[in-house]
Amino acid sequence: METRRTDIVATPSRLPLREILLFLALLAAVLGVYAAMGSAYSTRMLVEASCYAILALGLTIQWGYAGQFNAGVMGFVALGGFSAMFFSIPVNEAFWGSELPGELGLVLLAMLAAILVVLGATRLDRLGVPKRLRTVIAVVLGVVLYLVVINALRDVTDQIESQAGFIGGLGLPVGVGWIVGGALAGAVGFFIGRVCLGLRSDYLAIATLGIAEIIKAFLKNSDWLTRGTATVSPLPWPVPGPAEVGFTLARAMYLSVTAVMIAVIFFLLSRAYHAPWGRMIRAIRDNELSAAAMGKDINRRRLEIFVLGCILMGIGGAALGSFNSMFDPQGYLPLNHTFLVLVMVILGGPGNNLGTIFGAVAVYLIWIMSEPLALFVMELVVAFGEGTFGWEAPTNMDSRALQARVFVIGLLITLVLRFAPKGLLPEKVRHVA
């Protein structure tokens, strides 16, 4: 019997004409900004856009890979900014040279012991205690221990604020703060995921948005830890600052750091996307019941992807906070740090890493340039109205132009959802016969 051998010849992939045209148009827009606004301003815009690209990559793997709608990006960005501040600014000798660190450490140990006691109370049913009684005991212990610990903590923090101002930093390299920022955001994301990932997408969005506001409120009101509304500045950079090499060169060096970070993250995410792990995550997203029937651990995989996205948000928030050279808890706003990132992912294409990077740069360019362009158009209209109809020029044109950002972003969302609901660079799904 003759055996026939069938060779499968891979058809050559088409030229990515759509991607090339979109990125050429984006490059032309960036060069136009450089020509109009100057190199220092434009390079700063690109650095901030690259930081937002890291945030958007974190959201696109949650939403695009696993279908998890995280509306609390702001909270994880704030955690990253706090870590960049706490680990990089100089040590406060007024705090560390006193007895306050020991007193604060004792309170924190008491807090940890209280948490362990409450967790132990929730497992009393294993010793034969009825579940209702176990719940009552855990709640009573939680309330009592909370009041005891919070009163002790308030006494210590009042002393810190009166004697030292605030704790200060640790004086470590900037990169340490960025890494810890990602780890801290991932740890908080793990806790949130264990509690909230069983919710449906709309309830998950509400829960994450509420937790982000809690994080912001804590950082804003913890004067002993963050100086609250007084802000902390300047934050050091991982590269020589503007005072040493000039604004343009310093920002270009910072851009090179964030560009390398994006390249590494993009490479790792692309490998994960095309690996069996990535196919499993997308299978859970598309049909959770079928994936569970095949023996996949749904909750564990969803928690993995949620924590991974939070880690990237923490790292991006740390890089953005260091570049701004100031930690201001009031500056973390849902419009700037959650919904703007959401628009970036929507425009680029959820689940497409390359599209997310494109969307981040394009949307941030629109966000930044909408104000001067709106002011330019308004000045033309006012000049025409004054000369032709005798109109009186308004006195608050700058603030009106600033509000044009919100209008432009809202219009952009409407147009994209209407004409490109999957984004300008949608996720490429390979169908295997």
N, C-alpha and C positions, 0 to 999 in steps of 0.2 A: 504494500500500500504506500502510495506516495504522500509524503507529508508536505503540505504547503505552509510556507512561512509568510505571515502577513506583517509587514512593517507599517507602523503608524508614523506618518510624516507630519510633523507639526507645521501648520500653516503660519507663514510669517505674520507677525502682528502689524496692524495698520499704523501708519504714522499718527502720533497723537496731535493732530492738527488743532483740535479744540483747545487743548492745554497750551500749545505753543502760542496760539493767537491771544489767549487770555493773559498769559504771562508777559507777552510782548506789549500788550496794551497797558498792563500794570507797570512795566518798566518805563514806558513812555510817560505815564502819569507821575511816577516818582522823579524822573528826570525833569519834568515840568515843574514840580515842586522845588527841586534844587535850583532851577533857573530863576524861579519867582521869589523864593523865600531865603535863599542862601544855604551854604553848606552846613553851618552850625545848627540852624533850626531844623533842617531836613534830616540831618543825621540823628538828632534827638528823636524826631518822629519815628525813624526806622528802629531805633533801639526800643522805644516803647511799644511799637508794633511787634517786634520780635518777642518781647516779654508776653504780650497778649497772645501771640501765636502759641506759646507754651501752654498758657491757660486754655486756649481753644483746643489744643490737642488733648488735654486732659478731659475736656467736656465731650469731644467727639468720640472718644473710646467708651465713655459711659453711655452717651445717647446713641451714637452711630453703631458701635459694636454690640451693645447689650440692650438698647432701648430704655435706659434709665434717665429720666428727665430730672436733672439736678438743678434746682433753682437757687441753690445756696453757694454759688461760686464765690461770692463776696466774702463769706466767712473763712474759706480756706485760703483765699488771697490775703486776708488780714492776718491769719496765723503765720503765713510765710513771711509777711512784712514784720511781724513781731519778732520772729526768730532771727531775721537779719539784723534787727535793731539790738536785741538782747545779747547776741553772741559777738557782735562786732564793735560796739561802742566801748570806750575806755571804762576801766573799773572805777566804781565810786568808792573811794577810800573812806568817806564819811560813814558809809554803811558797813563795809567789810572790816573796818577798824574798830567797830563797837561790838557790843554783846547782842545786837539785833539779829545777826545771822543764826546764832544758836537758838534764840527764842522762836524765830520763824521756822527753823528746822523742826523744833519740838511740836509746833502746831501742825505742820505738814505731816509729821509722823502720826499725830493723833487723828488727823483727817483720814490717813490711809488705814489706821486701825479701825476707825468707825465704819469705813466702807467695807472692810473685811467682816466686821461683826454683822452688818446688815445683810451682806451676801450669805454669811453663815445662817442667819435667821431664815432666809428664803429656802433653805434646804432642810429645815427641821422636819419636813414630812417624811424624810428618809429614816428618821428616828421614831416614827409612829405618831407624830403630832398631826392632828387633822389639818387639812389644807386651809380651811377658813381661819383657824386659830393661828396657823403659821403666818398667814397674810397679815392678820391683826398685829402679831408680835413684830413682824418686820416693819410695818408702817410706824408703829409707836416708837420702836428703836430708832428708825430713820429720822423721825421728827425730833426726838429728844437729843440724839447725838448731833444732828445738824445745828440745833440751837446752841449746844455747848461749844462745838468747834467754831461756829461762825462768830460767837462772842469773843472767844480767845483770839481768833484771827483778826478781828476788828481792833482789839487792843494793841496787837503787835503792829498792824499796818498804820495805825494812828501815830505810834512812836516813830515808825520809819519816815512818814511824811513830815513830822515835826523836826526830827533830828537830822535826817539825811536827804530829804526831798523825795528820793525814790531809790530803788535798788541799784540801778545803773546796769552796766553790761559786764561782759566777761573778757573783753579785749582780745578775742580770738580772731583768726583769719576769717575773711568774709565768706569764703566757701563753706566753712563749717556751719555758719548760720543758714546758708541755703540748703545744705543737706539736712540739717535738723528741721528746717522749716518743712521740707517735704515729708520727713518722718513724722513730725507732729501733726500735719494735715492728714497723713495716712492713718495715724492712730485715732484721731477724732473721726475720720471717715469710717474706720472699722467699727467704732462704737455706734455711730449713726446707722451704718449698714446692718448691724445685728438687730437693731430695733425697728428700722423703717423699711428695709428692702422687701418685707412681706406685703407692703402696701401697693396699691395700684399706682399707675404713673401720675395721675393728678394728685392723689394724696401724698405721694412721695415728694412731688414738687412743693406742696404746701409745707410739709414737714421740714425739708431742707432749707426752705426760705426762712422759716421761723427759727431754726437752729443758727442760721447765719446771723440773724438779728441778735440772738442771744450772745454769740461770740463777740459781735461788735459792741454790744452794750457792756459786756464784761471788760473788754479792753479799754473802752472809753471811761468807765467809772473806777478802774483800778489805778488810781493815781500813784500808789506805792510801787506799782510794777511798770507802768507805761507812761507816767506823768499825765495821763488822760488828755484833756483838751490843751494842755500846755505844749504838747508835741515834743519830739526828741530829734535833734539835728546838730551837726551834720552826720550822716552815716557814711562810713568809708566805702570806697569802691574796691573791686578786685584788681583794678588796673590803676595806673597813675591818674590823678584827678586833673580837672581843668586848671587848677592853680599851678600845676607842675609842667604840663605840656600844652596847655591851651584847650579851649572848648572843643574845637572840631576834632583834633587828634585824640583827645581823651574819649570823646563819644564814639569815634571810629573804633578805638581799641575795645571799648565796652561792647560795641556792636559785634566785633569779631568773637567775643566770648559767648554772647547769646546765640550767634549764628552757629558756632560749634555745638552748643548745647542742643539747638534745634536739629542739626544734622544727626547727632547721636540718637536723640529721641526718635526722630523719623525713621532711622535705620532699624532700631530695636522694635518699634511698633509695626513696621512693615514686615519684619521677620515673624513677629508674633501673629500678625493678621493672617499670613499665608501658612502658618504652622497648624498642626492638628488642634492646638489649643484655641486658635482664632476661629477655626471652622466650627468648633464645638460651641464657642460663645455665640456665633451668629446663628447656629442651629437653635440654641436656647431662645434667642431673640425672635426668630421667625416662627417657631412652633415649640413652645415650652413643654406641652404635653407629650409630643413625640420624642423630644430629647429626654424627658424623664422616663418614658417607656423604654428607652435604650439604656437605662441605667446610669445616666449622668446625674451628678450631684448638683442640682440647680442652684440651691441657696449658696453653696460654697463658691461656685463659679461667678455668680452675680456679685457676691461680696468681694471676690478677687478683683473684678473689673472696676468696681466702685472705689475700692481702696487705691488701685493704681491710678485712676483718674484724679483722686484727691491728692496723691503724692505730686503729680505734675502741676496741679494748681498751686500747691504750697511752694514748689520750687519757682514757678513763674511769679508768684506773689513776692517771694523773697528777692528775686532779681529786679522786679519792678520797684520794690521799696528801696533797695539799695541805690538804684539809679536816681530815683527822686530825691535821695539823700535826706529824707525826712520821714519819720513815722508819726502819722496823724490818724488816730482811730476814727475821727469824724470824717476823714476823706474817703473812707470805703463806703461807696454808695451802690445800691442795687443797679441803678441805671448804668454806671460806669464799669462795674466789675462783675455783673451777672448778665444783664440783658444785652449789653454790648458784645460780650463773648458769645452769647446765644445767637445774635445776628451774624457774627462771623462764621459760626458753624452752619447756620442755615444758608448763608450765601455761598460758602465754599462747597458744602455737601456733607451731611453727616455720614461718618464711616469712611470718608476718603481723606487720608492724612495730607496728601498734596493739596487737595481742595481746601482743607481747613487752613493751611498756611497761606494760600492765596486769599481766602476770605478774611483772615486776620489782617493782613497788610492792606487789602483793598478797603475794608470797612474802617480801619483806623485812619487811613488816609482821608476817606470821606468825612469821618468824624472830626478830624482836626481842621481840614480845609473848608468845611462848610461855614464856619464862622467868618473867616476873612472874605470868602466869596460872597456870602450873604451881605456882609457890610459893604462890599464893593457895589453890589447890585442896588442896595438901598441908597447909597450915596448918589448913584447915577439917577435913580428915580427921583430923589429929593432935589437934585440939581435941575432936572428937567421940570419938575413941578414948580420950583421957585421961579424959574425963568419964564415958564409958559402960563401958569395959572396963579402964581403968587402964593403958593403954599408956604406954610411955616414949617421949618424943619423940626422934627422931634428932638428932644434933648437926651433921650436914652437909647440912641441907635446901637451903641455897643452891646447893651444888655439884650436888645431885641435880636441882634445878630447872633449872640450866644445861644439864644433859645431856638435858633434855626436848626441847631444840631438835632434836637428832638424831632422836629418836623421831618428833616431829611432821613433820619434813621427809620422813623415810622413809615415814610413813603417807600424807603428801600425794602423794608420787610413786606409791605403790601405787594410791590412789584415782583419780588422774588417768589413769594408764595403763589402769585397769580400765574406767572409765566415760566418759572423754574422751581416747582415745589420740591424737587430733589436736590436743588443746588445747581450752581453753574458747572461744577465738576462732580456729578453724582457718583455714588459708590458703584464700582464695577463688579457685577456679580457674574461669576463664571458658571455656566451650565455644563454639566458633564453628562453625556448620554450614557 
